Amino acid sequence: MLKTWRDFLKEDDGMGTVEVILIIVVLISLVIIFKKQLTDLVNSIFEKIVSQANTI
Protein backbone atom coordinates (compact mmCIF):
# COMPACT_ATOMS: atom_id res chain seq x y z
CA MET A 1 0.00 0.00 0.00
CA LEU A 2 2.85 2.39 0.84
CA LYS A 3 4.45 1.73 -2.55
CA THR A 4 1.17 2.53 -4.30
CA TRP A 5 0.84 5.80 -2.39
CA ARG A 6 4.46 6.72 -3.17
CA ASP A 7 3.92 5.96 -6.86
CA PHE A 8 0.79 8.13 -6.85
CA LEU A 9 2.69 11.07 -5.35
CA LYS A 10 5.51 10.73 -7.89
CA GLU A 11 3.12 10.56 -10.83
CA ASP A 12 2.75 14.10 -12.12
CA ASP A 13 1.87 13.61 -15.78
CA GLY A 14 -1.74 14.61 -15.15
CA MET A 15 -0.85 17.82 -13.36
CA GLY A 16 -0.14 20.58 -15.83
CA THR A 17 0.72 24.21 -15.33
CA VAL A 18 -2.72 25.35 -16.43
CA GLU A 19 -4.44 23.20 -13.83
CA VAL A 20 -2.21 24.50 -11.05
CA ILE A 21 -2.83 28.10 -12.11
CA LEU A 22 -6.59 27.50 -12.22
CA ILE A 23 -6.56 26.02 -8.72
CA ILE A 24 -4.61 29.01 -7.41
CA VAL A 25 -7.00 31.44 -9.10
CA VAL A 26 -10.02 29.69 -7.61
CA LEU A 27 -8.48 29.72 -4.11
CA ILE A 28 -7.57 33.41 -4.36
CA SER A 29 -11.08 34.21 -5.63
CA LEU A 30 -12.66 32.39 -2.70
CA VAL A 31 -10.49 34.27 -0.24
CA ILE A 32 -11.41 37.60 -1.87
CA ILE A 33 -15.13 36.76 -1.94
CA PHE A 34 -15.26 35.55 1.68
CA LYS A 35 -12.65 37.94 3.11
CA LYS A 36 -15.05 39.57 5.58
CA GLN A 37 -16.38 36.26 6.86
CA LEU A 38 -12.87 34.79 7.17
CA THR A 39 -11.62 37.87 9.02
CA ASP A 40 -14.55 37.72 11.43
CA LEU A 41 -14.02 34.02 12.02
CA VAL A 42 -10.29 34.38 12.71
CA ASN A 43 -10.89 37.35 15.03
CA SER A 44 -13.54 35.40 16.92
CA ILE A 45 -11.22 32.42 17.33
CA PHE A 46 -8.37 34.61 18.60
CA GLU A 47 -10.69 36.40 21.04
CA LYS A 48 -11.77 33.05 22.49
CA ILE A 49 -8.16 31.91 22.74
CA VAL A 50 -7.12 35.09 24.55
CA SER A 51 -10.09 35.07 26.91
CA GLN A 52 -9.61 31.41 27.80
CA ALA A 53 -5.84 31.85 28.18
CA ASN A 54 -6.47 34.58 30.76
CA THR A 55 -8.51 32.18 32.88
CA ILE A 56 -5.64 29.72 33.21
PDB file with one MODEL, atoms N, CA, C and O in Angstrom:
MODEL        1
ATOM      1  N   MET A   1       0.833  -1.190   0.000  1.00  0.00           N
ATOM      2  CA  MET A   1       0.000   0.000   0.000  1.00  0.00           C
ATOM      3  C   MET A   1       0.878   1.254   0.000  1.00  0.00           C
ATOM      4  O   MET A   1       0.578   2.222  -0.698  1.00  0.00           O
ATOM      5  N   LEU A   2       1.958   1.237   0.780  1.00  0.00           N
ATOM      6  CA  LEU A   2       2.848   2.389   0.836  1.00  0.00           C
ATOM      7  C   LEU A   2       3.490   2.648  -0.516  1.00  0.00           C
ATOM      8  O   LEU A   2       3.664   3.800  -0.913  1.00  0.00           O
ATOM      9  N   LYS A   3       3.844   1.579  -1.226  1.00  0.00           N
ATOM     10  CA  LYS A   3       4.448   1.727  -2.552  1.00  0.00           C
ATOM     11  C   LYS A   3       3.448   2.364  -3.523  1.00  0.00           C
ATOM     12  O   LYS A   3       3.822   3.205  -4.340  1.00  0.00           O
ATOM     13  N   THR A   4       2.199   1.968  -3.432  1.00  0.00           N
ATOM     14  CA  THR A   4       1.169   2.533  -4.300  1.00  0.00           C
ATOM     15  C   THR A   4       1.005   4.025  -4.026  1.00  0.00           C
ATOM     16  O   THR A   4       0.894   4.821  -4.959  1.00  0.00           O
ATOM     17  N   TRP A   5       0.990   4.398  -2.764  1.00  0.00           N
ATOM     18  CA  TRP A   5       0.843   5.801  -2.393  1.00  0.00           C
ATOM     19  C   TRP A   5       2.049   6.602  -2.878  1.00  0.00           C
ATOM     20  O   TRP A   5       1.890   7.710  -3.389  1.00  0.00           O
ATOM     21  N   ARG A   6       3.239   6.057  -2.724  1.00  0.00           N
ATOM     22  CA  ARG A   6       4.457   6.721  -3.172  1.00  0.00           C
ATOM     23  C   ARG A   6       4.437   6.899  -4.691  1.00  0.00           C
ATOM     24  O   ARG A   6       4.802   7.957  -5.204  1.00  0.00           O
ATOM     25  N   ASP A   7       4.012   5.864  -5.397  1.00  0.00           N
ATOM     26  CA  ASP A   7       3.924   5.962  -6.860  1.00  0.00           C
ATOM     27  C   ASP A   7       2.917   7.036  -7.272  1.00  0.00           C
ATOM     28  O   ASP A   7       3.147   7.773  -8.231  1.00  0.00           O
ATOM     29  N   PHE A   8       1.809   7.122  -6.550  1.00  0.00           N
ATOM     30  CA  PHE A   8       0.792   8.128  -6.848  1.00  0.00           C
ATOM     31  C   PHE A   8       1.354   9.537  -6.663  1.00  0.00           C
ATOM     32  O   PHE A   8       1.090  10.423  -7.476  1.00  0.00           O
ATOM     33  N   LEU A   9       2.127   9.748  -5.595  1.00  0.00           N
ATOM     34  CA  LEU A   9       2.693  11.066  -5.347  1.00  0.00           C
ATOM     35  C   LEU A   9       3.741  11.434  -6.388  1.00  0.00           C
ATOM     36  O   LEU A   9       3.877  12.608  -6.734  1.00  0.00           O
ATOM     37  N   LYS A  10       4.480  10.458  -6.890  1.00  0.00           N
ATOM     38  CA  LYS A  10       5.511  10.725  -7.886  1.00  0.00           C
ATOM     39  C   LYS A  10       4.918  10.982  -9.268  1.00  0.00           C
ATOM     40  O   LYS A  10       5.527  11.662 -10.093  1.00  0.00           O
ATOM     41  N   GLU A  11       3.743  10.442  -9.513  1.00  0.00           N
ATOM     42  CA  GLU A  11       3.119  10.565 -10.825  1.00  0.00           C
ATOM     43  C   GLU A  11       2.589  11.983 -11.004  1.00  0.00           C
ATOM     44  O   GLU A  11       1.663  12.395 -10.305  1.00  0.00           O
ATOM     45  N   ASP A  12       3.165  12.719 -11.924  1.00  0.00           N
ATOM     46  CA  ASP A  12       2.746  14.102 -12.120  1.00  0.00           C
ATOM     47  C   ASP A  12       2.359  14.389 -13.563  1.00  0.00           C
ATOM     48  O   ASP A  12       2.220  15.552 -13.940  1.00  0.00           O
ATOM     49  N   ASP A  13       2.183  13.362 -14.371  1.00  0.00           N
ATOM     50  CA  ASP A  13       1.872  13.608 -15.782  1.00  0.00           C
ATOM     51  C   ASP A  13       0.480  14.185 -15.983  1.00  0.00           C
ATOM     52  O   ASP A  13       0.209  14.758 -17.038  1.00  0.00           O
ATOM     53  N   GLY A  14      -0.409  14.054 -15.012  1.00  0.00           N
ATOM     54  CA  GLY A  14      -1.743  14.605 -15.148  1.00  0.00           C
ATOM     55  C   GLY A  14      -1.860  16.015 -14.613  1.00  0.00           C
ATOM     56  O   GLY A  14      -2.907  16.645 -14.755  1.00  0.00           O
ATOM     57  N   MET A  15      -0.809  16.519 -14.004  1.00  0.00           N
ATOM     58  CA  MET A  15      -0.852  17.825 -13.363  1.00  0.00           C
ATOM     59  C   MET A  15      -0.072  18.826 -14.201  1.00  0.00           C
ATOM     60  O   MET A  15       1.157  18.883 -14.141  1.00  0.00           O
ATOM     61  N   GLY A  16      -0.790  19.604 -14.970  1.00  0.00           N
ATOM     62  CA  GLY A  16      -0.139  20.581 -15.827  1.00  0.00           C
ATOM     63  C   GLY A  16      -0.120  21.954 -15.198  1.00  0.00           C
ATOM     64  O   GLY A  16      -0.734  22.190 -14.158  1.00  0.00           O
ATOM     65  N   THR A  17       0.585  22.841 -15.835  1.00  0.00           N
ATOM     66  CA  THR A  17       0.715  24.206 -15.335  1.00  0.00           C
ATOM     67  C   THR A  17      -0.631  24.919 -15.328  1.00  0.00           C
ATOM     68  O   THR A  17      -0.938  25.673 -14.404  1.00  0.00           O
ATOM     69  N   VAL A  18      -1.414  24.683 -16.341  1.00  0.00           N
ATOM     70  CA  VAL A  18      -2.722  25.347 -16.434  1.00  0.00           C
ATOM     71  C   VAL A  18      -3.615  24.938 -15.278  1.00  0.00           C
ATOM     72  O   VAL A  18      -4.306  25.778 -14.701  1.00  0.00           O
ATOM     73  N   GLU A  19      -3.610  23.674 -14.934  1.00  0.00           N
ATOM     74  CA  GLU A  19      -4.441  23.200 -13.827  1.00  0.00           C
ATOM     75  C   GLU A  19      -4.011  23.824 -12.514  1.00  0.00           C
ATOM     76  O   GLU A  19      -4.853  24.228 -11.712  1.00  0.00           O
ATOM     77  N   VAL A  20      -2.711  23.907 -12.289  1.00  0.00           N
ATOM     78  CA  VAL A  20      -2.209  24.498 -11.050  1.00  0.00           C
ATOM     79  C   VAL A  20      -2.593  25.974 -10.980  1.00  0.00           C
ATOM     80  O   VAL A  20      -3.009  26.455  -9.926  1.00  0.00           O
ATOM     81  N   ILE A  21      -2.459  26.683 -12.076  1.00  0.00           N
ATOM     82  CA  ILE A  21      -2.830  28.099 -12.106  1.00  0.00           C
ATOM     83  C   ILE A  21      -4.322  28.275 -11.859  1.00  0.00           C
ATOM     84  O   ILE A  21      -4.726  29.189 -11.140  1.00  0.00           O
ATOM     85  N   LEU A  22      -5.142  27.414 -12.446  1.00  0.00           N
ATOM     86  CA  LEU A  22      -6.588  27.505 -12.220  1.00  0.00           C
ATOM     87  C   LEU A  22      -6.945  27.257 -10.762  1.00  0.00           C
ATOM     88  O   LEU A  22      -7.801  27.948 -10.211  1.00  0.00           O
ATOM     89  N   ILE A  23      -6.310  26.294 -10.140  1.00  0.00           N
ATOM     90  CA  ILE A  23      -6.561  26.016  -8.722  1.00  0.00           C
ATOM     91  C   ILE A  23      -6.182  27.225  -7.871  1.00  0.00           C
ATOM     92  O   ILE A  23      -6.921  27.600  -6.961  1.00  0.00           O
ATOM     93  N   ILE A  24      -5.048  27.829  -8.159  1.00  0.00           N
ATOM     94  CA  ILE A  24      -4.608  29.011  -7.406  1.00  0.00           C
ATOM     95  C   ILE A  24      -5.581  30.164  -7.602  1.00  0.00           C
ATOM     96  O   ILE A  24      -5.911  30.866  -6.646  1.00  0.00           O
ATOM     97  N   VAL A  25      -6.041  30.366  -8.827  1.00  0.00           N
ATOM     98  CA  VAL A  25      -6.997  31.441  -9.104  1.00  0.00           C
ATOM     99  C   VAL A  25      -8.301  31.220  -8.349  1.00  0.00           C
ATOM    100  O   VAL A  25      -8.861  32.162  -7.790  1.00  0.00           O
ATOM    101  N   VAL A  26      -8.782  29.997  -8.329  1.00  0.00           N
ATOM    102  CA  VAL A  26     -10.024  29.692  -7.606  1.00  0.00           C
ATOM    103  C   VAL A  26      -9.841  29.943  -6.108  1.00  0.00           C
ATOM    104  O   VAL A  26     -10.717  30.531  -5.473  1.00  0.00           O
ATOM    105  N   LEU A  27      -8.723  29.510  -5.540  1.00  0.00           N
ATOM    106  CA  LEU A  27      -8.483  29.722  -4.110  1.00  0.00           C
ATOM    107  C   LEU A  27      -8.390  31.205  -3.771  1.00  0.00           C
ATOM    108  O   LEU A  27      -8.954  31.649  -2.772  1.00  0.00           O
ATOM    109  N   ILE A  28      -7.687  31.968  -4.591  1.00  0.00           N
ATOM    110  CA  ILE A  28      -7.573  33.406  -4.356  1.00  0.00           C
ATOM    111  C   ILE A  28      -8.943  34.080  -4.479  1.00  0.00           C
ATOM    112  O   ILE A  28      -9.273  34.975  -3.701  1.00  0.00           O
ATOM    113  N   SER A  29      -9.734  33.644  -5.457  1.00  0.00           N
ATOM    114  CA  SER A  29     -11.077  34.205  -5.631  1.00  0.00           C
ATOM    115  C   SER A  29     -11.952  33.932  -4.415  1.00  0.00           C
ATOM    116  O   SER A  29     -12.689  34.809  -3.964  1.00  0.00           O
ATOM    117  N   LEU A  30     -11.870  32.723  -3.890  1.00  0.00           N
ATOM    118  CA  LEU A  30     -12.661  32.389  -2.703  1.00  0.00           C
ATOM    119  C   LEU A  30     -12.250  33.228  -1.500  1.00  0.00           C
ATOM    120  O   LEU A  30     -13.098  33.672  -0.725  1.00  0.00           O
ATOM    121  N   VAL A  31     -10.961  33.439  -1.350  1.00  0.00           N
ATOM    122  CA  VAL A  31     -10.485  34.273  -0.241  1.00  0.00           C
ATOM    123  C   VAL A  31     -10.980  35.711  -0.406  1.00  0.00           C
ATOM    124  O   VAL A  31     -11.390  36.341   0.569  1.00  0.00           O
ATOM    125  N   ILE A  32     -10.945  36.227  -1.628  1.00  0.00           N
ATOM    126  CA  ILE A  32     -11.412  37.600  -1.869  1.00  0.00           C
ATOM    127  C   ILE A  32     -12.912  37.701  -1.623  1.00  0.00           C
ATOM    128  O   ILE A  32     -13.374  38.661  -1.007  1.00  0.00           O
ATOM    129  N   ILE A  33     -13.671  36.727  -2.097  1.00  0.00           N
ATOM    130  CA  ILE A  33     -15.130  36.756  -1.942  1.00  0.00           C
ATOM    131  C   ILE A  33     -15.529  36.671  -0.474  1.00  0.00           C
ATOM    132  O   ILE A  33     -16.421  37.395  -0.032  1.00  0.00           O
ATOM    133  N   PHE A  34     -14.873  35.788   0.290  1.00  0.00           N
ATOM    134  CA  PHE A  34     -15.259  35.549   1.678  1.00  0.00           C
ATOM    135  C   PHE A  34     -14.302  36.208   2.666  1.00  0.00           C
ATOM    136  O   PHE A  34     -14.162  35.739   3.795  1.00  0.00           O
ATOM    137  N   LYS A  35     -13.641  37.290   2.255  1.00  0.00           N
ATOM    138  CA  LYS A  35     -12.653  37.944   3.106  1.00  0.00           C
ATOM    139  C   LYS A  35     -13.261  38.411   4.424  1.00  0.00           C
ATOM    140  O   LYS A  35     -12.681  38.184   5.486  1.00  0.00           O
ATOM    141  N   LYS A  36     -14.402  39.051   4.368  1.00  0.00           N
ATOM    142  CA  LYS A  36     -15.050  39.574   5.584  1.00  0.00           C
ATOM    143  C   LYS A  36     -15.410  38.440   6.534  1.00  0.00           C
ATOM    144  O   LYS A  36     -15.157  38.534   7.735  1.00  0.00           O
ATOM    145  N   GLN A  37     -15.997  37.372   6.008  1.00  0.00           N
ATOM    146  CA  GLN A  37     -16.381  36.256   6.856  1.00  0.00           C
ATOM    147  C   GLN A  37     -15.151  35.571   7.459  1.00  0.00           C
ATOM    148  O   GLN A  37     -15.164  35.189   8.629  1.00  0.00           O
ATOM    149  N   LEU A  38     -14.094  35.416   6.665  1.00  0.00           N
ATOM    150  CA  LEU A  38     -12.870  34.789   7.165  1.00  0.00           C
ATOM    151  C   LEU A  38     -12.217  35.648   8.243  1.00  0.00           C
ATOM    152  O   LEU A  38     -11.737  35.126   9.249  1.00  0.00           O
ATOM    153  N   THR A  39     -12.197  36.958   8.034  1.00  0.00           N
ATOM    154  CA  THR A  39     -11.615  37.865   9.024  1.00  0.00           C
ATOM    155  C   THR A  39     -12.399  37.806  10.329  1.00  0.00           C
ATOM    156  O   THR A  39     -11.808  37.749  11.408  1.00  0.00           O
ATOM    157  N   ASP A  40     -13.725  37.820  10.235  1.00  0.00           N
ATOM    158  CA  ASP A  40     -14.555  37.725  11.431  1.00  0.00           C
ATOM    159  C   ASP A  40     -14.334  36.407  12.167  1.00  0.00           C
ATOM    160  O   ASP A  40     -14.257  36.379  13.395  1.00  0.00           O
ATOM    161  N   LEU A  41     -14.233  35.325  11.416  1.00  0.00           N
ATOM    162  CA  LEU A  41     -14.019  34.016  12.020  1.00  0.00           C
ATOM    163  C   LEU A  41     -12.689  33.947  12.749  1.00  0.00           C
ATOM    164  O   LEU A  41     -12.621  33.476  13.884  1.00  0.00           O
ATOM    165  N   VAL A  42     -11.629  34.416  12.099  1.00  0.00           N
ATOM    166  CA  VAL A  42     -10.293  34.379  12.712  1.00  0.00           C
ATOM    167  C   VAL A  42     -10.254  35.270  13.951  1.00  0.00           C
ATOM    168  O   VAL A  42      -9.693  34.883  14.976  1.00  0.00           O
ATOM    169  N   ASN A  43     -10.844  36.455  13.862  1.00  0.00           N
ATOM    170  CA  ASN A  43     -10.885  37.346  15.027  1.00  0.00           C
ATOM    171  C   ASN A  43     -11.647  36.711  16.180  1.00  0.00           C
ATOM    172  O   ASN A  43     -11.228  36.813  17.333  1.00  0.00           O
ATOM    173  N   SER A  44     -12.746  36.067  15.883  1.00  0.00           N
ATOM    174  CA  SER A  44     -13.537  35.396  16.916  1.00  0.00           C
ATOM    175  C   SER A  44     -12.734  34.279  17.580  1.00  0.00           C
ATOM    176  O   SER A  44     -12.764  34.126  18.801  1.00  0.00           O
ATOM    177  N   ILE A  45     -12.031  33.518  16.786  1.00  0.00           N
ATOM    178  CA  ILE A  45     -11.222  32.419  17.331  1.00  0.00           C
ATOM    179  C   ILE A  45     -10.121  32.971  18.227  1.00  0.00           C
ATOM    180  O   ILE A  45      -9.890  32.442  19.315  1.00  0.00           O
ATOM    181  N   PHE A  46      -9.434  34.033  17.785  1.00  0.00           N
ATOM    182  CA  PHE A  46      -8.368  34.612  18.600  1.00  0.00           C
ATOM    183  C   PHE A  46      -8.911  35.229  19.885  1.00  0.00           C
ATOM    184  O   PHE A  46      -8.264  35.144  20.929  1.00  0.00           O
ATOM    185  N   GLU A  47     -10.084  35.844  19.824  1.00  0.00           N
ATOM    186  CA  GLU A  47     -10.690  36.400  21.035  1.00  0.00           C
ATOM    187  C   GLU A  47     -10.987  35.302  22.042  1.00  0.00           C
ATOM    188  O   GLU A  47     -10.758  35.482  23.238  1.00  0.00           O
ATOM    189  N   LYS A  48     -11.497  34.166  21.575  1.00  0.00           N
ATOM    190  CA  LYS A  48     -11.767  33.051  22.487  1.00  0.00           C
ATOM    191  C   LYS A  48     -10.477  32.505  23.080  1.00  0.00           C
ATOM    192  O   LYS A  48     -10.419  32.175  24.265  1.00  0.00           O
ATOM    193  N   ILE A  49      -9.450  32.412  22.257  1.00  0.00           N
ATOM    194  CA  ILE A  49      -8.162  31.911  22.738  1.00  0.00           C
ATOM    195  C   ILE A  49      -7.614  32.828  23.815  1.00  0.00           C
ATOM    196  O   ILE A  49      -7.152  32.353  24.852  1.00  0.00           O
ATOM    197  N   VAL A  50      -7.656  34.129  23.588  1.00  0.00           N
ATOM    198  CA  VAL A  50      -7.115  35.095  24.554  1.00  0.00           C
ATOM    199  C   VAL A  50      -7.934  35.082  25.838  1.00  0.00           C
ATOM    200  O   VAL A  50      -7.374  35.103  26.934  1.00  0.00           O
ATOM    201  N   SER A  51      -9.247  35.047  25.708  1.00  0.00           N
ATOM    202  CA  SER A  51     -10.086  35.070  26.906  1.00  0.00           C
ATOM    203  C   SER A  51      -9.925  33.788  27.724  1.00  0.00           C
ATOM    204  O   SER A  51      -9.935  33.838  28.954  1.00  0.00           O
ATOM    205  N   GLN A  52      -9.781  32.663  27.069  1.00  0.00           N
ATOM    206  CA  GLN A  52      -9.610  31.406  27.803  1.00  0.00           C
ATOM    207  C   GLN A  52      -8.189  31.277  28.345  1.00  0.00           C
ATOM    208  O   GLN A  52      -7.976  30.616  29.361  1.00  0.00           O
ATOM    209  N   ALA A  53      -7.217  31.898  27.682  1.00  0.00           N
ATOM    210  CA  ALA A  53      -5.842  31.848  28.182  1.00  0.00           C
ATOM    211  C   ALA A  53      -5.725  32.689  29.450  1.00  0.00           C
ATOM    212  O   ALA A  53      -4.917  32.378  30.325  1.00  0.00           O
ATOM    213  N   ASN A  54      -6.512  33.738  29.554  1.00  0.00           N
ATOM    214  CA  ASN A  54      -6.466  34.582  30.756  1.00  0.00           C
ATOM    215  C   ASN A  54      -7.068  33.884  31.971  1.00  0.00           C
ATOM    216  O   ASN A  54      -6.767  34.254  33.106  1.00  0.00           O
ATOM    217  N   THR A  55      -7.905  32.892  31.749  1.00  0.00           N
ATOM    218  CA  THR A  55      -8.515  32.176  32.877  1.00  0.00           C
ATOM    219  C   THR A  55      -7.599  31.104  33.445  1.00  0.00           C
ATOM    220  O   THR A  55      -7.847  30.594  34.537  1.00  0.00           O
ATOM    221  N   ILE A  56      -6.559  30.762  32.729  1.00  0.00           N
ATOM    222  CA  ILE A  56      -5.645  29.716  33.209  1.00  0.00           C
ATOM    223  C   ILE A  56      -4.643  30.309  34.166  1.00  0.00           C
ATOM    224  O   ILE A  56      -3.785  29.594  34.683  1.00  0.00           O
TER     225      ILE A  56
ENDMDL
END
